[in-house]
């Protein structure tokens, strides 16, 4: 009987050791995921800070393109109609 309980205890200890290794591996994985999420959040904050600047630049670019198109149309009208 003591041999059976010793074998069972040995198997139980092995299972606990495997479970402990699994838990440690999962904790390491969770820490890596947490670090990746922190990096993602910092990149997201940078992008959110850049959005107003890029919108302003796009608006300025649209105005410049509109002025250039108006200038070209004005040149064409001046050449062919005047």
N, C-alpha and C positions, 0 to 999 in steps of 0.2 A: 504494500500500500504506500509506503514511504517512497518507493521507487517511482510509482505512478505520479504521486504528487510532486516529486522532484522534476520529473519529465514535464509535467504540466506547467510547473513554475518556470522551468527553463524556456519552454515554448512561449509562455506569457511574457517573459522578459524580452525574448527576441522580438515578439510582436510590438511590445512597447518601444523598443529601440528603433524598430522600423517606423513606427508612428511618430516618434520624436524626430527622426531624420526627415520624414515627410513634412512635419509641421515647420521645422527649421527651413526647409527648402521653400515652402509656401510663404513664410515670413520674408525670406530674402526676395522672392518674386514680388511680393506686395510692396516692399521697400523700393524696388526698382521701378515698379509701376507708379508709385507715389512720386519718385524723382522725375520720371518722364512727364507726369501730369503737371508738376511744378514748372518744368521747362515749357510745356505747352501753354500754360497759363501766362507765363512771361512773354512768350511770342505773341499770344493773343492780345495782351495789353499793348505791346508795341504796335501791332496792326491796328488796333482801335485808336491809338494815338495818331497813326499816319492817315487814317481815313479823312479827317477834315482837311488836312494839308493837300491830299491828292484831289479831293473834290474842288478845292480852291484852284489848284493848278489846271484841272480839267475845264473849269469854267473859264479861266483866262485863255486856255487854248481854244475853246469854242469861240470866244469873242475874237481872237486873232484870226482864226480861220474864216469867220464870217466877214471880218473887215477885208481880208485878202480876196475872198470871193466877190465881195461888193466892188473892190478896186478893179478886178479883172472884168467884171460885167460893165463897169463904168468905162473902162478902156475900149471894150468892144463896141459899146453904144457910141462912144465918141468917134471911133474910127469909121464905123459904117453909116451912121446917121448924121454926122455933122460935116 
